[in-house]
């Protein structure tokens, strides 16, 4: 029996592995089970190469527009 575990929400402590900005995307690699964290910009940049190698792609970039919308009100 396999138990599915919901991924934890990324926080301000999670930083992009490329530039150090807040991470909004977590990529779990199928081959090693290791993970990579990316800001929205670097996730889009590396997505074509990584999608086929990922067992999981957790994308929380929608939170960026939620924050912007909340500030506009």
Secondary structure as UniProt FT lines:
FT   TURN            12..13
FT   TURN            17..19
FT   STRAND          25..29
FT   TURN            30..32
FT   STRAND          35..38
FT   HELIX           40..50
FT   HELIX           51..53
FT   STRAND          54..59
FT   HELIX           62..72
//
